[in-house]
Amino acid sequence: MTPEPDISIRIFSEPQLLASIRSLIDTLATGLGFFEKNRCLMSLAIDEALSNVIRHGYEGRRDGMIWIHIWRVAEPRGLRFVIEDLARKVDPAKIKGRHLADVRPGGLGVHIIKETMNEATWEARPDGGMRLTLVKRLTDEERQAIESASQGNASQ
């Protein structure tokens, strides 16, 4: 049985709400020791995922529900996100990023998500909508920085 999430949020499919989610992710990731670059990339990936739900799943409707669940992962240390909606179902096998050689605006969300996160899994929910599970783990450098900082604090 999966433990309860550390944080659960329900939002409407309203693009203006995404800034608050990015801020929450940045604050949480800062506390876990993620470097600024990785915090920004993680926030970008989550923002892209939520934008895709709003744009493609709910087709721009602002009254759709989106649930965001966040767990702190102990080992290897990081964050796990589950984003769920009741929007249009999509065959997970058809969720692919477009080729980077195809230069045009938009359409890079799936590519960004897959390249930024350590894990990304899309699945259709049995009761309607989609579920996206994302995991981002600390890098070796981030873990070393945390370890060095804790050793420095212990010697004081």
N, CA, C and O atoms as a GROMACS GRO file, in nm:
protein
  624
    1MET      N    1   0.085  -0.119   0.000
    1MET     CA    2   0.000   0.000   0.000
    1MET      C    3   0.089   0.125   0.000
    1MET      O    4   0.184   0.134   0.078
    2THR      N    5   0.058   0.218  -0.086
    2THR     CA    6   0.134   0.341  -0.097
    2THR      C    7   0.097   0.436   0.017
    2THR      O    8  -0.021   0.456   0.044
    3PRO      N    9   0.197   0.492   0.085
    3PRO     CA   10   0.164   0.588   0.191
    3PRO      C   11   0.095   0.712   0.134
    3PRO      O   12   0.106   0.742   0.015
    4GLU      N   13   0.025   0.781   0.221
    4GLU     CA   14  -0.041   0.904   0.180
    4GLU      C   15   0.063   1.003   0.128
    4GLU      O   16   0.176   1.006   0.178
    5PRO      N   17   0.028   1.084   0.030
    5PRO     CA   18   0.122   1.186  -0.019
    5PRO      C   19   0.155   1.288   0.089
    5PRO      O   20   0.074   1.314   0.179
    6ASP      N   21   0.273   1.345   0.079
    6ASP     CA   22   0.310   1.454   0.169
    6ASP      C   23   0.226   1.578   0.139
    6ASP      O   24   0.190   1.653   0.229
    7ILE      N   25   0.195   1.597   0.011
    7ILE     CA   26   0.115   1.711  -0.032
    7ILE      C   27   0.017   1.664  -0.139
    7ILE      O   28   0.056   1.592  -0.231
    8SER      N   29  -0.108   1.704  -0.128
    8SER     CA   30  -0.208   1.680  -0.231
    8SER      C   31  -0.280   1.811  -0.258
    8SER      O   32  -0.322   1.881  -0.166
    9ILE      N   33  -0.293   1.843  -0.386
    9ILE     CA   34  -0.356   1.968  -0.427
    9ILE      C   35  -0.454   1.937  -0.539
    9ILE      O   36  -0.426   1.856  -0.627
   10ARG      N   37  -0.568   2.001  -0.535
   10ARG     CA   38  -0.666   1.993  -0.644
   10ARG      C   39  -0.677   2.132  -0.703
   10ARG      O   40  -0.702   2.229  -0.632
   11ILE      N   41  -0.658   2.141  -0.833
   11ILE     CA   42  -0.672   2.271  -0.900
   11ILE      C   43  -0.766   2.255  -1.019
   11ILE      O   44  -0.786   2.145  -1.071
   12PHE      N   45  -0.822   2.367  -1.061
   12PHE     CA   46  -0.896   2.370  -1.187
   12PHE      C   47  -0.796   2.383  -1.301
   12PHE      O   48  -0.681   2.423  -1.280
   13SER      N   49  -0.839   2.348  -1.419
   13SER     CA   50  -0.753   2.354  -1.538
   13SER      C   51  -0.739   2.499  -1.585
   13SER      O   52  -0.774   2.534  -1.698
   14GLU      N   53  -0.688   2.580  -1.497
   14GLU     CA   54  -0.674   2.725  -1.517
   14GLU      C   55  -0.524   2.758  -1.527
   14GLU      O   56  -0.452   2.743  -1.429
   15PRO      N   57  -0.477   2.801  -1.644
   15PRO     CA   58  -0.333   2.826  -1.662
   15PRO      C   59  -0.272   2.921  -1.558
   15PRO      O   60  -0.155   2.906  -1.522
   16GLN      N   61  -0.348   3.018  -1.509
   16GLN     CA   62  -0.294   3.114  -1.413
   16GLN      C   63  -0.256   3.048  -1.280
   16GLN      O   64  -0.178   3.105  -1.204
   17LEU      N   65  -0.307   2.930  -1.252
   17LEU     CA   66  -0.275   2.861  -1.127
   17LEU      C   67  -0.138   2.792  -1.130
   17LEU      O   68  -0.085   2.752  -1.026
   18LEU      N   69  -0.081   2.778  -1.248
   18LEU     CA   70   0.044   2.703  -1.261
   18LEU      C   71   0.162   2.772  -1.194
   18LEU      O   72   0.254   2.704  -1.150
   19ALA      N   73   0.162   2.904  -1.186
   19ALA     CA   74   0.272   2.974  -1.119
   19ALA      C   75   0.282   2.934  -0.972
   19ALA      O   76   0.392   2.920  -0.919
   20SER      N   77   0.169   2.915  -0.907
   20SER     CA   78   0.169   2.873  -0.767
   20SER      C   79   0.226   2.732  -0.752
   20SER      O   80   0.297   2.705  -0.655
   21ILE      N   81   0.196   2.645  -0.845
   21ILE     CA   82   0.249   2.508  -0.841
   21ILE      C   83   0.400   2.511  -0.861
   21ILE      O   84   0.473   2.441  -0.792
   22ARG      N   85   0.447   2.591  -0.956
   22ARG     CA   86   0.592   2.603  -0.978
   22ARG      C   87   0.662   2.653  -0.853
   22ARG      O   88   0.769   2.603  -0.817
   23SER      N   89   0.604   2.749  -0.786
   23SER     CA   90   0.661   2.804  -0.664
   23SER      C   91   0.667   2.698  -0.553
   23SER      O   92   0.767   2.687  -0.483
   24LEU      N   93   0.561   2.622  -0.538
   24LEU     CA   94   0.557   2.515  -0.439
   24LEU      C   95   0.668   2.412  -0.466
   24LEU      O   96   0.739   2.372  -0.375
   25ILE      N   97   0.680   2.372  -0.591
   25ILE     CA   98   0.782   2.272  -0.627
   25ILE      C   99   0.922   2.326  -0.599
   25ILE      O  100   1.006   2.254  -0.546
   26ASP      N  101   0.946   2.452  -0.634
   26ASP     CA  102   1.078   2.511  -0.609
   26ASP      C  103   1.109   2.513  -0.460
   26ASP      O  104   1.221   2.480  -0.420
   27THR      N  105   1.013   2.552  -0.378
   27THR     CA  106   1.033   2.559  -0.233
   27THR      C  107   1.060   2.420  -0.175
   27THR      O  108   1.152   2.402  -0.095
   28LEU      N  109   0.981   2.323  -0.215
   28LEU     CA  110   0.998   2.186  -0.166
   28LEU      C  111   1.132   2.128  -0.210
   28LEU      O  112   1.203   2.067  -0.131
   29ALA      N  113   1.167   2.149  -0.337
   29ALA     CA  114   1.293   2.095  -0.390
   29ALA      C  115   1.414   2.163  -0.328
   29ALA      O  116   1.518   2.099  -0.310
   30THR      N  117   1.403   2.291  -0.296
   30THR     CA  118   1.512   2.362  -0.228
   30THR      C  119   1.540   2.296  -0.093
   30THR      O  120   1.656   2.272  -0.058
   31GLY      N  121   1.435   2.267  -0.019
   31GLY     CA  122   1.450   2.204   0.112
   31GLY      C  123   1.511   2.066   0.106
   31GLY      O  124   1.572   2.020   0.204
   32LEU      N  125   1.496   1.997  -0.007
   32LEU     CA  126   1.554   1.863  -0.020
   32LEU      C  127   1.698   1.867  -0.071
   32LEU      O  128   1.766   1.764  -0.069
   33GLY      N  129   1.744   1.984  -0.115
   33GLY     CA  130   1.883   1.995  -0.159
   33GLY      C  131   1.905   1.995  -0.308
   33GLY      O  132   2.020   1.983  -0.353
   34PHE      N  133   1.799   2.008  -0.389
   34PHE     CA  134   1.817   2.017  -0.533
   34PHE      C  135   1.885   2.149  -0.568
   34PHE      O  136   1.851   2.253  -0.512
   35PHE      N  137   1.980   2.145  -0.659
   35PHE     CA  138   2.045   2.267  -0.708
   35PHE      C  139   1.945   2.347  -0.790
   35PHE      O  140   1.845   2.292  -0.838
   36GLU      N  141   1.972   2.476  -0.806
   36GLU     CA  142   1.880   2.566  -0.877
   36GLU      C  143   1.846   2.516  -1.017
   36GLU      O  144   1.730   2.518  -1.057
   37LYS      N  145   1.946   2.473  -1.092
   37LYS     CA  146   1.921   2.427  -1.229
   37LYS      C  147   1.821   2.312  -1.230
   37LYS      O  148   1.728   2.312  -1.311
   38ASN      N  149   1.838   2.214  -1.141
   38ASN     CA  150   1.747   2.101  -1.138
   38ASN      C  151   1.609   2.138  -1.085
   38ASN      O  152   1.509   2.080  -1.127
   39ARG      N  153   1.603   2.235  -0.994
   39ARG     CA  154   1.472   2.283  -0.948
   39ARG      C  155   1.396   2.347  -1.064
   39ARG      O  156   1.277   2.324  -1.083
   40CYS      N  157   1.467   2.427  -1.142
   40CYS     CA  158   1.403   2.493  -1.257
   40CYS      C  159   1.357   2.391  -1.361
   40CYS      O  160   1.248   2.403  -1.415
   41LEU      N  161   1.441   2.292  -1.388
   41LEU     CA  162   1.403   2.189  -1.486
   41LEU      C  163   1.284   2.107  -1.438
   41LEU      O  164   1.195   2.074  -1.516
   42MET      N  165   1.283   2.074  -1.309
   42MET     CA  166   1.172   1.998  -1.252
   42MET      C  167   1.043   2.080  -1.260
   42MET      O  168   0.939   2.028  -1.300
   43SER      N  169   1.050   2.206  -1.223
   43SER     CA  170   0.932   2.294  -1.231
   43SER      C  171   0.883   2.305  -1.375
   43SER      O  172   0.763   2.305  -1.400
   44LEU      N  173   0.977   2.315  -1.469
   44LEU     CA  174   0.941   2.322  -1.611
   44LEU      C  175   0.869   2.195  -1.655
   44LEU      O  176   0.767   2.201  -1.724
   45ALA      N  177   0.921   2.079  -1.614
   45ALA     CA  178   0.858   1.953  -1.654
   45ALA      C  179   0.716   1.941  -1.599
   45ALA      O  180   0.625   1.900  -1.670
   46ILE      N  181   0.697   1.978  -1.472
   46ILE     CA  182   0.563   1.972  -1.412
   46ILE      C  183   0.471   2.071  -1.481
   46ILE      O  184   0.356   2.040  -1.510
   47ASP      N  185   0.523   2.191  -1.507
   47ASP     CA  186   0.445   2.292  -1.577
   47ASP      C  187   0.402   2.242  -1.715
   47ASP      O  188   0.288   2.262  -1.755
   48GLU      N  189   0.492   2.180  -1.786
   48GLU     CA  190   0.460   2.124  -1.919
   48GLU      C  191   0.352   2.016  -1.906
   48GLU      O  192   0.259   2.011  -1.986
   49ALA      N  193   0.366   1.930  -1.807
   49ALA     CA  194   0.268   1.823  -1.788
   49ALA      C  195   0.129   1.881  -1.761
   49ALA      O  196   0.030   1.838  -1.821
   50LEU      N  197   0.123   1.978  -1.671
   50LEU     CA  198  -0.006   2.040  -1.639
   50LEU      C  199  -0.061   2.118  -1.758
   50LEU      O  200  -0.181   2.115  -1.784
   51SER      N  201   0.026   2.186  -1.830
   51SER     CA  202  -0.018   2.260  -1.950
   51SER      C  203  -0.076   2.165  -2.054
   51SER      O  204  -0.175   2.197  -2.120
   52ASN      N  205  -0.014   2.047  -2.068
   52ASN     CA  206  -0.065   1.949  -2.163
   52ASN      C  207  -0.203   1.898  -2.122
   52ASN      O  208  -0.290   1.879  -2.207
   53VAL      N  209  -0.224   1.878  -1.993
   53VAL     CA  210  -0.357   1.836  -1.945
   53VAL      C  211  -0.459   1.945  -1.981
   53VAL      O  212  -0.567   1.915  -2.032
   54ILE      N  213  -0.424   2.069  -1.954
   54ILE     CA  214  -0.516   2.181  -1.980
   54ILE      C  215  -0.542   2.195  -2.130
   54ILE      O  216  -0.657   2.204  -2.173
   55ARG      N  217  -0.434   2.198  -2.208
   55ARG     CA  218  -0.446   2.226  -2.352
   55ARG      C  219  -0.505   2.109  -2.429
   55ARG      O  220  -0.596   2.128  -2.510
   56HIS      N  221  -0.454   1.989  -2.404
   56HIS     CA  222  -0.494   1.874  -2.486
   56HIS      C  223  -0.604   1.791  -2.419
   56HIS      O  224  -0.701   1.753  -2.484
   57GLY      N  225  -0.587   1.761  -2.291
   57GLY     CA  226  -0.687   1.678  -2.222
   57GLY      C  227  -0.821   1.747  -2.207
   57GLY      O  228  -0.925   1.693  -2.243
   58TYR      N  229  -0.816   1.870  -2.153
   58TYR     CA  230  -0.939   1.946  -2.132
   58TYR      C  231  -0.969   2.042  -2.247
   58TYR      O  232  -1.067   2.116  -2.241
   59GLU      N  233  -0.886   2.040  -2.350
   59GLU     CA  234  -0.905   2.122  -2.470
   59GLU      C  235  -0.928   2.269  -2.437
   59GLU      O  236  -1.012   2.336  -2.497
   60GLY      N  237  -0.851   2.317  -2.337
   60GLY     CA  238  -0.857   2.459  -2.300
   60GLY      C  239  -0.968   2.496  -2.203
   60GLY      O  240  -0.975   2.610  -2.157
   61ARG      N  241  -1.056   2.400  -2.171
   61ARG     CA  242  -1.161   2.430  -2.073
   61ARG      C  243  -1.098   2.462  -1.939
   61ARG      O  244  -0.997   2.402  -1.901
   62ARG      N  245  -1.155   2.556  -1.867
   62ARG     CA  246  -1.099   2.599  -1.739
   62ARG      C  247  -1.174   2.540  -1.619
   62ARG      O  248  -1.147   2.578  -1.506
   63ASP      N  249  -1.266   2.448  -1.644
   63ASP     CA  250  -1.345   2.391  -1.534
   63ASP      C  251  -1.308   2.246  -1.504
   63ASP      O  252  -1.375   2.181  -1.424
   64GLY      N  253  -1.203   2.195  -1.567
   64GLY     CA  254  -1.161   2.058  -1.543
   64GLY      C  255  -1.081   2.048  -1.413
   64GLY      O  256  -1.018   2.144  -1.371
   65MET      N  257  -1.084   1.932  -1.351
   65MET     CA  258  -1.011   1.911  -1.226
   65MET      C  259  -0.879   1.841  -1.253
   65MET      O  260  -0.871   1.751  -1.337
   66ILE      N  261  -0.776   1.884  -1.180
   66ILE     CA  262  -0.644   1.821  -1.185
   66ILE      C  263  -0.600   1.800  -1.040
   66ILE      O  264  -0.608   1.891  -0.958
   67TRP      N  265  -0.553   1.679  -1.011
   67TRP     CA  266  -0.501   1.648  -0.878
   67TRP      C  267  -0.351   1.629  -0.889
   67TRP      O  268  -0.302   1.561  -0.979
   68ILE      N  269  -0.278   1.691  -0.797
   68ILE     CA  270  -0.133   1.680  -0.793
   68ILE      C  271  -0.096   1.624  -0.656
   68ILE      O  272  -0.126   1.686  -0.553
   69HIS      N  273  -0.031   1.509  -0.655
   69HIS     CA  274   0.012   1.445  -0.531
   69HIS      C  275   0.164   1.441  -0.532
   69HIS      O  276   0.225   1.408  -0.633
   70ILE      N  277   0.225   1.475  -0.418
   70ILE     CA  278   0.371   1.482  -0.410
   70ILE      C  279   0.418   1.404  -0.288
   70ILE      O  280   0.367   1.420  -0.177
   71TRP      N  281   0.518   1.318  -0.311
   71TRP     CA  282   0.582   1.244  -0.204
   71TRP      C  283   0.730   1.278  -0.201
   71TRP      O  284   0.793   1.291  -0.306
   72ARG      N  285   0.785   1.293  -0.082
   72ARG     CA  286   0.931   1.296  -0.067
   72ARG      C  287   0.977   1.152  -0.065
   72ARG      O  288   0.922   1.069   0.007
   73VAL      N  289   1.077   1.122  -0.145
   73VAL     CA  290   1.130   0.987  -0.154
   73VAL      C  291   1.260   0.982  -0.075
   73VAL      O  292   1.347   1.066  -0.091
   74ALA      N  293   1.271   0.880   0.012
   74ALA     CA  294   1.388   0.872   0.101
   74ALA      C  295   1.513   0.823   0.028
   74ALA      O  296   1.614   0.894   0.029
   75GLU      N  297   1.510   0.708  -0.032
   75GLU     CA  298   1.630   0.653  -0.097
   75GLU      C  299   1.594   0.592  -0.230
   75GLU      O  300   1.505   0.507  -0.236
   76PRO      N  301   1.660   0.630  -0.337
   76PRO     CA  302   1.745   0.748  -0.342
   76PRO      C  303   1.660   0.874  -0.328
   76PRO      O  304   1.549   0.882  -0.380
   77ARG      N  305   1.714   0.969  -0.258
   77ARG     CA  306   1.641   1.089  -0.219
   77ARG      C  307   1.589   1.167  -0.340
   77ARG      O  308   1.660   1.185  -0.439
   78GLY      N  309   1.464   1.211  -0.331
   78GLY     CA  310   1.405   1.287  -0.440
   78GLY      C  311   1.258   1.313  -0.417
   78GLY      O  312   1.210   1.314  -0.304
   79LEU      N  313   1.187   1.335  -0.527
   79LEU     CA  314   1.044   1.365  -0.523
   79LEU      C  315   0.971   1.278  -0.624
   79LEU      O  316   1.021   1.249  -0.732
   80ARG      N  317   0.850   1.237  -0.586
   80ARG     CA  318   0.762   1.165  -0.677
   80ARG      C  319   0.634   1.245  -0.689
   80ARG      O  320   0.576   1.288  -0.589
   81PHE      N  321   0.591   1.266  -0.812
   81PHE     CA  322   0.469   1.341  -0.842
   81PHE      C  323   0.371   1.249  -0.914
   81PHE      O  324   0.411   1.171  -1.001
   82VAL      N  325   0.244   1.259  -0.878
   82VAL     CA  326   0.139   1.193  -0.955
   82VAL      C  327   0.038   1.300  -0.991
   82VAL      O  328  -0.019   1.366  -0.904
   83ILE      N  329   0.017   1.316  -1.121
   83ILE     CA  330  -0.078   1.414  -1.173
   83ILE      C  331  -0.193   1.335  -1.234
   83ILE      O  332  -0.174   1.252  -1.323
   84GLU      N  333  -0.314   1.362  -1.185
   84GLU     CA  334  -0.432   1.290  -1.233
   84GLU      C  335  -0.538   1.389  -1.282
   84GLU      O  336  -0.548   1.501  -1.233
   85ASP      N  337  -0.615   1.344  -1.379
   85ASP     CA  338  -0.721   1.428  -1.432
   85ASP      C  339  -0.838   1.341  -1.474
   85ASP      O  340  -0.831   1.219  -1.471
   86LEU      N  341  -0.945   1.406  -1.512
   86LEU     CA  342  -1.063   1.338  -1.566
   86LEU      C  343  -1.086   1.381  -1.711
   86LEU      O  344  -1.198   1.377  -1.761
   87ALA      N  345  -0.980   1.421  -1.775
   87ALA     CA  346  -0.987   1.470  -1.913
   87ALA      C  347  -0.994   1.353  -2.012
   87ALA      O  348  -1.007   1.237  -1.974
   88ARG      N  349  -0.984   1.389  -2.136
   88ARG     CA  350  -0.987   1.291  -2.244
   88ARG      C  351  -0.874   1.190  -2.227
   88ARG      O  352  -0.760   1.226  -2.202
   89LYS      N  353  -0.909   1.062  -2.240
   89LYS     CA  354  -0.808   0.956  -2.232
   89LYS      C  355  -0.725   0.953  -2.360
   89LYS      O  356  -0.773   0.982  -2.470
   90VAL      N  357  -0.598   0.917  -2.342
   90VAL     CA  358  -0.506   0.904  -2.454
   90VAL      C  359  -0.436   0.770  -2.438
   90VAL      O  360  -0.402   0.730  -2.326
   91ASP      N  361  -0.414   0.700  -2.546
   91ASP     CA  362  -0.338   0.576  -2.541
   91ASP      C  363  -0.195   0.611  -2.502
   91ASP      O  364  -0.127   0.682  -2.577
   92PRO      N  365  -0.147   0.563  -2.386
   92PRO     CA  366  -0.011   0.598  -2.341
   92PRO      C  367   0.097   0.565  -2.444
   92PRO      O  368   0.200   0.632  -2.448
   93ALA      N  369   0.074   0.464  -2.526
   93ALA     CA  370   0.173   0.428  -2.629
   93ALA      C  371   0.186   0.536  -2.736
   93ALA      O  372   0.286   0.542  -2.807
   94LYS      N  373   0.085   0.620  -2.748
   94LYS     CA  374   0.087   0.726  -2.849
   94LYS      C  375   0.142   0.858  -2.796
   94LYS      O  376   0.152   0.955  -2.871
   95ILE      N  377   0.180   0.863  -2.667
   95ILE     CA  378   0.235   0.985  -2.610
   95ILE      C  379   0.384   0.987  -2.638
   95ILE      O  380   0.462   0.916  -2.574
   96LYS      N  381   0.422   1.066  -2.734
   96LYS     CA  382   0.562   1.075  -2.777
   96LYS      C  383   0.596   1.221  -2.802
   96LYS      O  384   0.513   1.298  -2.849
   97GLY      N  385   0.719   1.256  -2.772
   97GLY     CA  386   0.767   1.390  -2.807
   97GLY      C  387   0.800   1.393  -2.955
   97GLY      O  388   0.835   1.291  -3.014
   98ARG      N  389   0.789   1.509  -3.014
   98ARG     CA  390   0.826   1.517  -3.156
   98ARG      C  391   0.977   1.527  -3.168
   98ARG      O  392   1.046   1.561  -3.072
   99HIS      N  393   1.026   1.496  -3.287
   99HIS     CA  394   1.170   1.500  -3.311
   99HIS      C  395   1.221   1.643  -3.303
   99HIS      O  396   1.157   1.736  -3.353
  100LEU      N  397   1.336   1.659  -3.241
  100LEU     CA  398   1.393   1.793  -3.226
  100LEU      C  399   1.430   1.856  -3.360
  100LEU      O  400   1.439   1.978  -3.372
  101ALA      N  401   1.451   1.773  -3.462
  101ALA     CA  402   1.482   1.826  -3.595
  101ALA      C  403   1.361   1.895  -3.656
  101ALA      O  404   1.376   1.976  -3.749
  102ASP      N  405   1.242   1.866  -3.607
  102ASP     CA  406   1.119   1.929  -3.655
  102ASP      C  407   1.105   2.064  -3.582
  102ASP      O  408   1.037   2.075  -3.481
  103VAL      N  409   1.172   2.165  -3.637
  103VAL     CA  410   1.180   2.296  -3.572
  103VAL      C  411   1.054   2.377  -3.601
  103VAL      O  412   1.026   2.415  -3.715
  104ARG      N  413   0.977   2.401  -3.494
  104ARG     CA  414   0.856   2.483  -3.499
  104ARG      C  415   0.814   2.511  -3.356
  104ARG      O  416   0.858   2.441  -3.265
  105PRO      N  417   0.731   2.610  -3.335
  105PRO     CA  418   0.689   2.642  -3.198
  105PRO      C  419   0.605   2.530  -3.137
  105PRO      O  420   0.528   2.463  -3.206
  106GLY      N  421   0.621   2.512  -3.006
  106GLY     CA  422   0.538   2.419  -2.932
  106GLY      C  423   0.570   2.273  -2.958
  106GLY      O  424   0.655   2.240  -3.040
  107GLY      N  425   0.501   2.186  -2.884
  107GLY     CA  426   0.512   2.043  -2.906
  107GLY      C  427   0.631   1.975  -2.842
  107GLY      O  428   0.659   1.859  -2.874
  108LEU      N  429   0.702   2.042  -2.753
  108LEU     CA  430   0.819   1.981  -2.691
  108LEU      C  431   0.795   1.936  -2.547
  108LEU      O  432   0.888   1.890  -2.480
  109GLY      N  433   0.672   1.948  -2.498
  109GLY     CA  434   0.643   1.915  -2.359
  109GLY      C  435   0.681   1.774  -2.320
  109GLY      O  436   0.747   1.754  -2.218
  110VAL      N  437   0.643   1.675  -2.399
  110VAL     CA  438   0.673   1.536  -2.367
  110VAL      C  439   0.824   1.514  -2.368
  110VAL      O  440   0.878   1.445  -2.282
  111HIS      N  441   0.893   1.572  -2.466
  111HIS     CA  442   1.039   1.561  -2.473
  111HIS      C  443   1.103   1.620  -2.347
  111HIS      O  444   1.191   1.559  -2.287
  112ILE      N  445   1.059   1.738  -2.308
  112ILE     CA  446   1.113   1.804  -2.188
  112ILE      C  447   1.090   1.718  -2.065
  112ILE      O  448   1.180   1.701  -1.983
  113ILE      N  449   0.970   1.664  -2.050
  113ILE     CA  450   0.936   1.581  -1.935
  113ILE      C  451   1.027   1.459  -1.929
  113ILE      O  452   1.084   1.429  -1.824
  114LYS      N  453   1.041   1.388  -2.040
  114LYS     CA  454   1.122   1.266  -2.043
  114LYS      C  455   1.270   1.293  -2.019
  114LYS      O  456   1.338   1.214  -1.955
  115GLU      N  457   1.319   1.405  -2.072
  115GLU     CA  458   1.462   1.437  -2.057
  115GLU      C  459   1.494   1.493  -1.919
  115GLU      O  460   1.607   1.477  -1.871
  116THR      N  461   1.400   1.557  -1.855
  116THR     CA  462   1.424   1.626  -1.728
  116THR      C  463   1.407   1.535  -1.608
  116THR      O  464   1.484   1.543  -1.512
  117MET      N  465   1.307   1.449  -1.612
  117MET     CA  466   1.274   1.365  -1.497
  117MET      C  467   1.346   1.230  -1.510
  117MET      O  468   1.378   1.186  -1.620
  118ASN      N  469   1.370   1.164  -1.396
  118ASN     CA  470   1.431   1.032  -1.398
  118ASN      C  471   1.333   0.925  -1.444
  118ASN      O  472   1.371   0.826  -1.506
  119GLU      N  473   1.206   0.945  -1.413
  119GLU     CA  474   1.101   0.852  -1.455
  119GLU      C  475   0.978   0.932  -1.498
  119GLU      O  476   0.945   1.034  -1.439
  120ALA      N  477   0.912   0.883  -1.601
  120ALA     CA  478   0.786   0.943  -1.648
  120ALA      C  479   0.700   0.831  -1.705
  120ALA      O  480   0.737   0.766  -1.802
  121THR      N  481   0.584   0.810  -1.644
  121THR     CA  482   0.494   0.702  -1.686
  121THR      C  483   0.352   0.756  -1.699
  121THR      O  484   0.295   0.808  -1.603
  122TRP      N  485   0.295   0.743  -1.818
  122TRP     CA  486   0.156   0.782  -1.843
  122TRP      C  487   0.071   0.657  -1.842
  122TRP      O  488   0.111   0.553  -1.892
  123GLU      N  489  -0.048   0.669  -1.783
  123GLU     CA  490  -0.143   0.558  -1.788
  123GLU      C  491  -0.286   0.613  -1.785
  123GLU      O  492  -0.313   0.718  -1.727
  124ALA      N  493  -0.375   0.537  -1.849
  124ALA     CA  494  -0.517   0.573  -1.844
  124ALA      C  495  -0.571   0.529  -1.709
  124ALA      O  496  -0.542   0.419  -1.661
  125ARG      N  497  -0.651   0.616  -1.646
  125ARG     CA  498  -0.714   0.582  -1.519
  125ARG      C  499  -0.837   0.497  -1.548
  125ARG      O  500  -0.911   0.525  -1.642
  126PRO      N  501  -0.860   0.393  -1.468
  126PRO     CA  502  -0.976   0.307  -1.494
  126PRO      C  503  -1.109   0.381  -1.487
  126PRO      O  504  -1.204   0.345  -1.557
  127ASP      N  505  -1.117   0.485  -1.402
  127ASP     CA  506  -1.244   0.558  -1.386
  127ASP      C  507  -1.249   0.685  -1.469
  127ASP      O  508  -1.332   0.773  -1.444
  128GLY      N  509  -1.162   0.696  -1.569
  128GLY     CA  510  -1.162   0.810  -1.659
  128GLY      C  511  -1.041   0.898  -1.641
  128GLY      O  512  -0.987   0.909  -1.531
  129GLY      N  513  -0.998   0.961  -1.748
  129GLY     CA  514  -0.884   1.050  -1.742
  129GLY      C  515  -0.751   0.978  -1.748
  129GLY      O  516  -0.743   0.861  -1.785
  130MET      N  517  -0.648   1.053  -1.711
  130MET     CA  518  -0.510   1.003  -1.721
  130MET      C  519  -0.437   1.021  -1.588
  130MET      O  520  -0.479   1.098  -1.502
  131ARG      N  521  -0.328   0.947  -1.575
  131ARG     CA  522  -0.239   0.958  -1.459
  131ARG      C  523  -0.096   0.963  -1.512
  131ARG      O  524  -0.055   0.878  -1.591
  132LEU      N  525  -0.021   1.062  -1.466
  132LEU     CA  526   0.120   1.074  -1.501
  132LEU      C  527   0.199   1.066  -1.372
  132LEU      O  528   0.177   1.144  -1.279
  133THR      N  529   0.292   0.972  -1.366
  133THR     CA  530   0.380   0.957  -1.250
  133THR      C  531   0.520   1.001  -1.290
  133THR      O  532   0.576   0.952  -1.389
  134LEU      N  533   0.576   1.093  -1.213
  134LEU     CA  534   0.708   1.148  -1.240
  134LEU      C  535   0.796   1.133  -1.117
  134LEU      O  536   0.749   1.149  -1.004
  135VAL      N  537   0.922   1.102  -1.138
  135VAL     CA  538   1.018   1.093  -1.028
  135VAL      C  539   1.142   1.172  -1.067
  135VAL      O  540   1.192   1.162  -1.179
  136LYS      N  541   1.190   1.250  -0.971
  136LYS     CA  542   1.316   1.323  -0.988
  136LYS      C  543   1.401   1.297  -0.866
  136LYS      O  544   1.362   1.327  -0.753
  137ARG      N  545   1.520   1.240  -0.889
  137ARG     CA  546   1.612   1.209  -0.781
  137ARG      C  547   1.727   1.309  -0.779
  137ARG      O  548   1.764   1.367  -0.881
  138LEU      N  549   1.782   1.328  -0.660
  138LEU     CA  550   1.900   1.413  -0.647
  138LEU      C  551   2.014   1.353  -0.728
  138LEU      O  552   2.026   1.231  -0.739
  139THR      N  553   2.097   1.438  -0.785
  139THR     CA  554   2.216   1.392  -0.856
  139THR      C  555   2.323   1.355  -0.754
  139THR      O  556   2.311   1.387  -0.636
  140ASP      N  557   2.427   1.289  -0.800
  140ASP     CA  558   2.540   1.257  -0.711
  140ASP      C  559   2.599   1.385  -0.651
  140ASP      O  560   2.634   1.388  -0.533
  141GLU      N  561   2.611   1.490  -0.733
  141GLU     CA  562   2.668   1.616  -0.685
  141GLU      C  563   2.580   1.679  -0.577
  141GLU      O  564   2.632   1.734  -0.479
  142GLU      N  565   2.451   1.671  -0.594
  142GLU     CA  566   2.359   1.726  -0.493
  142GLU      C  567   2.369   1.647  -0.363
  142GLU      O  568   2.370   1.705  -0.254
  143ARG      N  569   2.376   1.515  -0.374
  143ARG     CA  570   2.390   1.431  -0.254
  143ARG      C  571   2.522   1.460  -0.182
  143ARG      O  572   2.526   1.466  -0.060
  144GLN      N  573   2.629   1.477  -0.259
  144GLN     CA  574   2.759   1.508  -0.200
  144GLN      C  575   2.757   1.643  -0.129
  144GLN      O  576   2.815   1.658  -0.022
  145ALA      N  577   2.690   1.740  -0.188
  145ALA     CA  578   2.681   1.873  -0.126
  145ALA      C  579   2.605   1.865   0.006
  145ALA      O  580   2.643   1.930   0.104
  146ILE      N  581   2.499   1.786   0.010
  146ILE     CA  582   2.422   1.768   0.134
  146ILE      C  583   2.508   1.699   0.239
  146ILE      O  584   2.510   1.740   0.356
  147GLU      N  585   2.580   1.596   0.197
  147GLU     CA  586   2.666   1.522   0.290
  147GLU      C  587   2.778   1.613   0.346
  147GLU      O  588   2.808   1.610   0.465
  148SER      N  589   2.838   1.692   0.259
  148SER     CA  590   2.943   1.785   0.303
  148SER      C  591   2.888   1.887   0.400
  148SER      O  592   2.953   1.918   0.500
  149ALA      N  593   2.771   1.938   0.372
  149ALA     CA  594   2.710   2.038   0.460
  149ALA      C  595   2.676   1.977   0.596
  149ALA      O  596   2.694   2.041   0.699
  150SER      N  597   2.626   1.853   0.596
  150SER     CA  598   2.592   1.791   0.724
  150SER      C  599   2.717   1.754   0.804
  150SER      O  600   2.714   1.758   0.927
  151GLN      N  601   2.825   1.719   0.737
  151GLN     CA  602   2.949   1.691   0.806
  151GLN      C  603   3.008   1.820   0.864
  151GLN      O  604   3.064   1.819   0.974
  152GLY      N  605   2.995   1.929   0.791
  152GLY     CA  606   3.042   2.058   0.840
  152GLY      C  607   2.964   2.103   0.962
  152GLY      O  608   3.020   2.159   1.055
  153ASN      N  609   2.832   2.079   0.960
  153ASN     CA  610   2.748   2.116   1.075
  153ASN      C  611   2.777   2.028   1.196
  153ASN      O  612   2.769   2.074   1.310
  154ALA      N  613   2.810   1.902   1.171
  154ALA     CA  614   2.836   1.808   1.281
  154ALA      C  615   2.965   1.840   1.353
  154ALA      O  616   2.979   1.812   1.472
  155SER      N  617   3.063   1.899   1.280
  155SER     CA  618   3.192   1.929   1.342
  155SER      C  619   3.192   2.060   1.418
  155SER      O  620   3.289   2.092   1.485
  156GLN      N  621   3.086   2.135   1.409
  156GLN     CA  622   3.082   2.266   1.478
  156GLN      C  623   3.034   2.254   1.618
  156GLN      O  624   3.025   2.355   1.689
   0.00000   0.00000   0.00000
